[in-house]
Amino acid sequence: MKELLELLEKDCTQPIEYLAAMLKTSKEEVASQIKRLEDEKVIVKYQPIINWEEAGEDRVTAMIDVRITPQREVGFDAIAERICRFPEVVSLYLMSGAYDLSVMVEGQTLKEVSQFVSTKLSTIDGVISTTTHFMLKRYKYAGVIINDREEDHRLVVSP
């Protein structure tokens, strides 16, 4: 199962025949495993990695460090669940260190992201403080180098 998940994580567009050959099993077995993993929510979603800059779309991404006061009996979860419901929020993580939550937010403009922080995020009961870091350029995302311009320097091997 781990090998199948690793193959899908690298490239979920590979045909079942390829996956079956790599795993040395049948197409039916691979299809059955994938269906089971989807049903059990081990595989949550298939999502492409898009270079929006190359697509001509301007987007503003910010990482926001949030300090919160944990609530009795639910800790950080209640506030985190509330924050993750905002459509501007792309990712949300509980962190160790100086801040409790790390929130990734996307918007069309700096002003849009700033307004989200000042009017929605920082006004939530239990939020003590926020620190916003705007992303200037994305070099690598989900294990993939964006705009990989490095040439292959390996020698050509011929028979």
N, C-alpha and C positions, 0 to 999 in steps of 0.2 A: 504494500500500500504506500509506504514512504516513497519508493522509487516512482510510482505513478504520480504522486503529488508533486514531486520534484520536477518531473517532466512537464506536467501541466503548468507549474509555476513559471518555468522558463519560457514556455510557449504553448498556450492553451489552444492554438489553432491547428496543431498537428493532427493529421487524420488518425482515426482509431487504428488503422492498419499499421501505421508507423509506431504508435504507442505499443501495440501488441508485439511487434517485432522487437522493439527495444526491451520489452519486459519478458520476452520469450514465452508468451501465452497467447490465447485465442482472442479474436476481436470481441466475441461474445462475453468473455470473462472481463475484459477491459471495460466494455460498455456497462456491464452489470456493476462493476466496482464504482465507476463514475456515477451511475444513477444512485447507488447506495450512499456515496459520499455527499452527493447533492441533497438527498433526502435527510441525511443526518446533520446537515448544515456545516459539514467539514469544509466543503467547497461552497462558499457563500455567494460568489459572483465572478463572472468572467468579464474582465475590463481591459480595453486596450490602453496603451500608453500613447498619448497624443502630444506632439510638440506643437502647442498652440501658437507659438511665435512663428514657426514655419507655415502654419495654416493662415497666418495673417490676422490672428485674433489677439487683441490686447487684453490681458488679465492681470490683476494685482493679487498676489498671494502674500499673506502675512502669517507669521508664527506668533502666537500670543501666549505669554506665560501668565498664568492666573493663580493667585493665592486665594484660598477659600477657607472658611471655617467649616470643619466637618460637622455634620448634623448627628444628633444622638440616634443610635441604633441603625443608621444607614450610612454613616461616614461620608465619603465623598460622592457616592453613587447617585444620590438624588439630584444634586446640582449638576453632575456630569450628564445625567440622562436628560435634564432640562436643556443644557447647552447643546447637546448633540442633535436636538430636534430643529434647531435653526437651519434653514436652507443654506446659509452662507458658510456653515461649518463643514469642512471637507474631512477632517480627521480630528480625533480627540483622544488624548492619552493621559493616564494618571502617571505622575512622575515622582521620582525621589529627588531630594535636593531642596533648593531655595523656593521653588514654586511647586504647586500641587498638580496643576493641569497644564498641558500643552495643547493649544487649540490651533489648528490650521484653518485659515479662512480665505475664501476667494471672493473677489468682487470685480467690477468693471473698472473702478477708479480708486485712487487713494482715499478720496472723500467718502466713497461708499463704504469702504472697509473701516475707516475712522468712525463713521456714524454708527456702524454696527457695534463697535467697541464701546463708544460713549453712551449710546441710547439703549442697547439691548444687553450686552454682556456685563458691563460694569454696574448696571442697576439691579442685577439679580441679588436677592437677599442671600447673604453668606459669602459674596465675592468681596474680598478685602482689597485686592489691587490687581492691576493688569500691567504688563509690559509688552509692547507691540514691536515686532521686528519684521520689517518689510523685506521680502525676498527680491534681490536685484537680478539674479540670473540662476537658472537651474542647470547644473552640470550633469547630475546623475539622479535618476528617480526609479525606485522599485528595482534596483540592480541593473538598470539600463543606462548607458552613457548617452546623453542627449547630444546631438551634433558630433558624433564620433568621427573625427577627421584624421585619426591616426592611420597611417598606411600600414599594410601588412608587410613586415620586413623579413618574413620567412623565405628561405630559398625554395624555389620550385623544384619538386621532385618528379622526375619522369622515369618511366620504366625502361 
